[in-house]
């Protein structure tokens, strides 16, 4: 009887340790998932922006100094 109780106690303790480790991994995974979801949302917003012709025109003007025909680029003096 003592052997059975010792075995049951050992099994219970082992399962509690395994459960704690699993909870810790779950917490880490959930935090990583939240971070990935945030990054995905940001990237989807950026994709939407890059598909907007007005935004592309602004980037072309700002980064490359390109203007539409008939427009003039005015740059402030530093």
N, CA, C and O atoms as a GROMACS GRO file, in nm:
protein
  312
    1UNK      N    1   0.081  -0.119   0.000
    1UNK     CA    2   0.000   0.000   0.000
    1UNK      C    3   0.086   0.126   0.000
    1UNK      O    4   0.054   0.224  -0.068
    2UNK      N    5   0.195   0.124   0.076
    2UNK     CA    6   0.285   0.239   0.083
    2UNK      C    7   0.348   0.266  -0.053
    2UNK      O    8   0.364   0.381  -0.093
    3UNK      N    9   0.385   0.160  -0.122
    3UNK     CA   10   0.448   0.173  -0.253
    3UNK      C   11   0.351   0.239  -0.351
    3UNK      O   12   0.392   0.324  -0.430
    4UNK      N   13   0.225   0.199  -0.346
    4UNK     CA   14   0.123   0.255  -0.437
    4UNK      C   15   0.103   0.403  -0.408
    4UNK      O   16   0.095   0.484  -0.500
    5UNK      N   17   0.095   0.439  -0.280
    5UNK     CA   18   0.080   0.580  -0.242
    5UNK      C   19   0.203   0.662  -0.282
    5UNK      O   20   0.188   0.775  -0.329
    6UNK      N   21   0.320   0.608  -0.265
    6UNK     CA   22   0.443   0.678  -0.305
    6UNK      C   23   0.444   0.699  -0.456
    6UNK      O   24   0.479   0.806  -0.505
    7UNK      N   25   0.408   0.594  -0.529
    7UNK     CA   26   0.403   0.606  -0.675
    7UNK      C   27   0.300   0.710  -0.718
    7UNK      O   28   0.327   0.789  -0.809
    8UNK      N   29   0.182   0.712  -0.656
    8UNK     CA   30   0.076   0.809  -0.688
    8UNK      C   31   0.123   0.951  -0.657
    8UNK      O   32   0.098   1.043  -0.734
    9UNK      N   33   0.190   0.969  -0.544
    9UNK     CA   34   0.244   1.101  -0.507
    9UNK      C   35   0.348   1.149  -0.607
    9UNK      O   36   0.348   1.265  -0.648
   10UNK      N   37   0.437   1.058  -0.644
   10UNK     CA   38   0.541   1.092  -0.742
   10UNK      C   39   0.478   1.130  -0.877
   10UNK      O   40   0.519   1.227  -0.940
   11UNK      N   41   0.380   1.052  -0.919
   11UNK     CA   42   0.312   1.079  -1.046
   11UNK      C   43   0.241   1.213  -1.042
   11UNK      O   44   0.248   1.290  -1.138
   12UNK      N   45   0.173   1.242  -0.932
   12UNK     CA   46   0.104   1.370  -0.917
   12UNK      C   47   0.202   1.486  -0.922
   12UNK      O   48   0.178   1.586  -0.990
   13UNK      N   49   0.312   1.474  -0.851
   13UNK     CA   50   0.414   1.579  -0.849
   13UNK      C   51   0.473   1.599  -0.989
   13UNK      O   52   0.491   1.713  -1.031
   14UNK      N   53   0.502   1.492  -1.060
   14UNK     CA   54   0.556   1.502  -1.196
   14UNK      C   55   0.457   1.571  -1.289
   14UNK      O   56   0.496   1.654  -1.372
   15UNK      N   57   0.330   1.537  -1.275
   15UNK     CA   58   0.228   1.599  -1.361
   15UNK      C   59   0.212   1.746  -1.329
   15UNK      O   60   0.188   1.826  -1.420
   16UNK      N   61   0.224   1.784  -1.203
   16UNK     CA   62   0.214   1.926  -1.165
   16UNK      C   63   0.331   2.005  -1.224
   16UNK      O   64   0.313   2.118  -1.270
   17UNK      N   65   0.450   1.947  -1.224
   17UNK     CA   66   0.565   2.013  -1.284
   17UNK      C   67   0.548   2.028  -1.434
   17UNK      O   68   0.578   2.133  -1.491
   18UNK      N   69   0.499   1.924  -1.498
   18UNK     CA   70   0.476   1.929  -1.642
   18UNK      C   71   0.370   2.033  -1.676
   18UNK      O   72   0.383   2.103  -1.776
   19UNK      N   73   0.268   2.043  -1.594
   19UNK     CA   74   0.162   2.141  -1.617
   19UNK      C   75   0.216   2.284  -1.603
   19UNK      O   76   0.180   2.372  -1.681
   20UNK      N   77   0.302   2.306  -1.504
   20UNK     CA   78   0.361   2.439  -1.485
   20UNK      C   79   0.448   2.477  -1.604
   20UNK      O   80   0.445   2.591  -1.650
   21UNK      N   81   0.525   2.382  -1.654
   21UNK     CA   82   0.610   2.408  -1.770
   21UNK      C   83   0.524   2.438  -1.894
   21UNK      O   84   0.558   2.525  -1.974
   22UNK      N   85   0.415   2.366  -1.908
   22UNK     CA   86   0.325   2.388  -2.021
   22UNK      C   87   0.260   2.526  -2.012
   22UNK      O   88   0.245   2.594  -2.114
   23UNK      N   89   0.220   2.567  -1.893
   23UNK     CA   90   0.162   2.701  -1.874
   23UNK      C   91   0.262   2.809  -1.911
   23UNK      O   92   0.226   2.908  -1.974
   24UNK      N   93   0.387   2.789  -1.873
   24UNK     CA   94   0.491   2.888  -1.904
   24UNK      C   95   0.510   2.898  -2.055
   24UNK      O   96   0.521   3.008  -2.109
   25UNK      N   97   0.515   2.784  -2.124
   25UNK     CA   98   0.530   2.784  -2.270
   25UNK      C   99   0.409   2.849  -2.336
   25UNK      O  100   0.424   2.921  -2.435
   26UNK      N  101   0.290   2.825  -2.281
   26UNK     CA  102   0.168   2.885  -2.335
   26UNK      C  103   0.173   3.036  -2.321
   26UNK      O  104   0.138   3.108  -2.414
   27UNK      N  105   0.216   3.085  -2.206
   27UNK     CA  106   0.228   3.229  -2.185
   27UNK      C  107   0.326   3.293  -2.282
   27UNK      O  108   0.298   3.399  -2.338
   28UNK      N  109   0.438   3.228  -2.302
   28UNK     CA  110   0.538   3.278  -2.397
   28UNK      C  111   0.482   3.278  -2.539
   28UNK      O  112   0.503   3.372  -2.614
   29UNK      N  113   0.413   3.172  -2.574
   29UNK     CA  114   0.355   3.162  -2.708
   29UNK      C  115   0.247   3.266  -2.731
   29UNK      O  116   0.238   3.324  -2.839
   30UNK      N  117   0.166   3.291  -2.630
   30UNK     CA  118   0.061   3.392  -2.644
   30UNK      C  119   0.120   3.531  -2.660
   30UNK      O  120   0.071   3.611  -2.740
   31UNK      N  121   0.225   3.561  -2.586
   31UNK     CA  122   0.292   3.691  -2.599
   31UNK      C  123   0.352   3.706  -2.739
   31UNK      O  124   0.341   3.812  -2.800
   32UNK      N  125   0.413   3.602  -2.788
   32UNK     CA  126   0.472   3.605  -2.923
   32UNK      C  127   0.363   3.621  -3.029
   32UNK      O  128   0.381   3.694  -3.126
   33UNK      N  129   0.251   3.552  -3.010
   33UNK     CA  130   0.139   3.563  -3.102
   33UNK      C  131   0.086   3.706  -3.107
   33UNK      O  132   0.059   3.759  -3.215
   34UNK      N  133   0.072   3.770  -2.991
   34UNK     CA  134   0.025   3.908  -2.986
   34UNK      C  135   0.121   4.001  -3.060
   34UNK      O  136   0.078   4.091  -3.132
   35UNK      N  137   0.250   3.977  -3.043
   35UNK     CA  138   0.352   4.059  -3.112
   35UNK      C  139   0.344   4.039  -3.263
   35UNK      O  140   0.353   4.135  -3.339
   36UNK      N  141   0.328   3.915  -3.305
   36UNK     CA  142   0.320   3.885  -3.448
   36UNK      C  143   0.192   3.945  -3.508
   36UNK      O  144   0.194   3.996  -3.620
   37UNK      N  145   0.082   3.939  -3.434
   37UNK     CA  146  -0.043   3.997  -3.482
   37UNK      C  147  -0.030   4.148  -3.497
   37UNK      O  148  -0.083   4.206  -3.592
   38UNK      N  149   0.039   4.213  -3.404
   38UNK     CA  150   0.061   4.357  -3.413
   38UNK      C  151   0.145   4.390  -3.536
   38UNK      O  152   0.113   4.483  -3.610
   39UNK      N  153   0.252   4.315  -3.557
   39UNK     CA  154   0.338   4.336  -3.673
   39UNK      C  155   0.260   4.313  -3.802
   39UNK      O  156   0.276   4.388  -3.899
   40UNK      N  157   0.177   4.211  -3.805
   40UNK     CA  158   0.096   4.182  -3.923
   40UNK      C  159   0.002   4.297  -3.954
   40UNK      O  160  -0.013   4.336  -4.070
   41UNK      N  161  -0.061   4.351  -3.851
   41UNK     CA  162  -0.152   4.464  -3.869
   41UNK      C  163  -0.077   4.585  -3.926
   41UNK      O  164  -0.127   4.652  -4.017
   42UNK      N  165   0.042   4.612  -3.873
   42UNK     CA  166   0.123   4.725  -3.922
   42UNK      C  167   0.162   4.704  -4.068
   42UNK      O  168   0.157   4.797  -4.148
   43UNK      N  169   0.201   4.582  -4.102
   43UNK     CA  170   0.241   4.554  -4.239
   43UNK      C  171   0.123   4.562  -4.335
   43UNK      O  172   0.138   4.608  -4.449
   44UNK      N  173   0.006   4.519  -4.292
   44UNK     CA  174  -0.113   4.530  -4.377
   44UNK      C  175  -0.148   4.676  -4.402
   44UNK      O  176  -0.190   4.712  -4.512
   45UNK      N  177  -0.132   4.760  -4.299
   45UNK     CA  178  -0.157   4.903  -4.316
   45UNK      C  179  -0.056   4.963  -4.414
   45UNK      O  180  -0.092   5.047  -4.497
   46UNK      N  181   0.069   4.920  -4.406
   46UNK     CA  182   0.173   4.969  -4.497
   46UNK      C  183   0.143   4.924  -4.641
   46UNK      O  184   0.161   5.002  -4.735
   47UNK      N  185   0.098   4.802  -4.658
   47UNK     CA  186   0.062   4.752  -4.792
   47UNK      C  187  -0.052   4.835  -4.849
   47UNK      O  188  -0.050   4.873  -4.966
   48UNK      N  189  -0.150   4.864  -4.765
   48UNK     CA  190  -0.263   4.945  -4.810
   48UNK      C  191  -0.215   5.083  -4.854
   48UNK      O  192  -0.260   5.136  -4.955
   49UNK      N  193  -0.123   5.140  -4.777
   49UNK     CA  194  -0.065   5.271  -4.812
   49UNK      C  195   0.008   5.264  -4.945
   49UNK      O  196  -0.008   5.352  -5.029
   50UNK      N  197   0.087   5.160  -4.963
   50UNK     CA  198   0.168   5.149  -5.085
   50UNK      C  199   0.084   5.121  -5.209
   50UNK      O  200   0.132   5.136  -5.321
   51UNK      N  201  -0.040   5.080  -5.190
   51UNK     CA  202  -0.130   5.060  -5.303
   51UNK      C  203  -0.208   5.187  -5.336
   51UNK      O  204  -0.288   5.188  -5.430
   52UNK      N  205  -0.186   5.294  -5.260
   52UNK     CA  206  -0.255   5.420  -5.281
   52UNK      C  207  -0.171   5.510  -5.373
   52UNK      O  208  -0.059   5.548  -5.336
   53UNK      N  209  -0.222   5.544  -5.492
   53UNK     CA  210  -0.145   5.626  -5.586
   53UNK      C  211  -0.105   5.763  -5.528
   53UNK      O  212   0.002   5.814  -5.560
   54UNK      N  213  -0.189   5.821  -5.446
   54UNK     CA  214  -0.158   5.951  -5.385
   54UNK      C  215  -0.036   5.939  -5.293
   54UNK      O  216   0.052   6.026  -5.294
   55UNK      N  217  -0.031   5.833  -5.215
   55UNK     CA  218   0.083   5.812  -5.125
   55UNK      C  219   0.211   5.788  -5.205
   55UNK      O  220   0.317   5.839  -5.169
   56UNK      N  221   0.201   5.712  -5.311
   56UNK     CA  222   0.318   5.686  -5.396
   56UNK      C  223   0.368   5.817  -5.457
   56UNK      O  224   0.489   5.839  -5.466
   57UNK      N  225   0.276   5.903  -5.499
   57UNK     CA  226   0.316   6.033  -5.555
   57UNK      C  227   0.387   6.117  -5.450
   57UNK      O  228   0.486   6.184  -5.479
   58UNK      N  229   0.336   6.114  -5.328
   58UNK     CA  230   0.402   6.188  -5.220
   58UNK      C  231   0.543   6.135  -5.193
   58UNK      O  232   0.636   6.214  -5.175
   59UNK      N  233   0.558   6.003  -5.192
   59UNK     CA  234   0.690   5.945  -5.172
   59UNK      C  235   0.786   5.983  -5.285
   59UNK      O  236   0.902   6.015  -5.260
   60UNK      N  237   0.736   5.980  -5.408
   60UNK     CA  238   0.820   6.014  -5.523
   60UNK      C  239   0.868   6.157  -5.513
   60UNK      O  240   0.984   6.187  -5.543
   61UNK      N  241   0.780   6.247  -5.471
   61UNK     CA  242   0.818   6.387  -5.457
   61UNK      C  243   0.914   6.406  -5.342
   61UNK      O  244   1.017   6.473  -5.356
   62UNK      N  245   0.882   6.347  -5.229
   62UNK     CA  246   0.964   6.366  -5.109
   62UNK      C  247   1.101   6.302  -5.120
   62UNK      O  248   1.202   6.364  -5.087
   63UNK      N  249   1.106   6.177  -5.166
   63UNK     CA  250   1.233   6.103  -5.165
   63UNK      C  251   1.316   6.125  -5.292
   63UNK      O  252   1.438   6.126  -5.286
   64UNK      N  253   1.249   6.141  -5.405
   64UNK     CA  254   1.322   6.148  -5.531
   64UNK      C  255   1.318   6.286  -5.597
   64UNK      O  256   1.389   6.311  -5.694
   65UNK      N  257   1.235   6.375  -5.544
   65UNK     CA  258   1.224   6.508  -5.603
   65UNK      C  259   1.147   6.508  -5.734
   65UNK      O  260   1.159   6.602  -5.813
   66UNK      N  261   1.068   6.407  -5.757
   66UNK     CA  262   0.990   6.399  -5.881
   66UNK      C  263   0.860   6.477  -5.865
   66UNK      O  264   0.799   6.477  -5.758
   67UNK      N  265   0.819   6.543  -5.972
   67UNK     CA  266   0.693   6.617  -5.972
   67UNK      C  267   0.614   6.582  -6.098
   67UNK      O  268   0.669   6.532  -6.196
   68UNK      N  269   0.485   6.608  -6.093
   68UNK     CA  270   0.401   6.583  -6.209
   68UNK      C  271   0.426   6.692  -6.313
   68UNK      O  272   0.472   6.800  -6.279
   69UNK      N  273   0.398   6.662  -6.440
   69UNK     CA  274   0.417   6.764  -6.544
   69UNK      C  275   0.336   6.891  -6.511
   69UNK      O  276   0.219   6.883  -6.474
   70UNK      N  277   0.401   7.005  -6.525
   70UNK     CA  278   0.337   7.132  -6.498
   70UNK      C  279   0.352   7.178  -6.354
   70UNK      O  280   0.313   7.290  -6.322
   71UNK      N  281   0.408   7.095  -6.267
   71UNK     CA  282   0.430   7.134  -6.127
   71UNK      C  283   0.577   7.172  -6.108
   71UNK      O  284   0.664   7.131  -6.185
   72UNK      N  285   0.603   7.249  -6.004
   72UNK     CA  286   0.741   7.286  -5.971
   72UNK      C  287   0.768   7.241  -5.827
   72UNK      O  288   0.683   7.249  -5.740
   73UNK      N  289   0.888   7.193  -5.807
   73UNK     CA  290   0.930   7.151  -5.674
   73UNK      C  291   0.989   7.272  -5.603
   73UNK      O  292   1.084   7.334  -5.652
   74UNK      N  293   0.933   7.305  -5.490
   74UNK     CA  294   0.982   7.417  -5.412
   74UNK      C  295   1.049   7.361  -5.287
   74UNK      O  296   0.986   7.290  -5.208
   75UNK      N  297   1.176   7.393  -5.270
   75UNK     CA  298   1.250   7.343  -5.156
   75UNK      C  299   1.286   7.460  -5.064
   75UNK      O  300   1.332   7.564  -5.112
   76UNK      N  301   1.264   7.445  -4.937
   76UNK     CA  302   1.299   7.552  -4.842
   76UNK      C  303   1.450   7.566  -4.832
   76UNK      O  304   1.524   7.469  -4.846
   77UNK      N  305   1.494   7.691  -4.807
   77UNK     CA  306   1.638   7.714  -4.788
   77UNK      C  307   1.676   7.670  -4.647
   77UNK      O  308   1.606   7.698  -4.550
   78UNK      N  309   1.789   7.602  -4.638
   78UNK     CA  310   1.833   7.552  -4.507
   78UNK      C  311   1.902   7.657  -4.429
   78UNK      O  312   1.946   7.632  -4.316
   0.00000   0.00000   0.00000
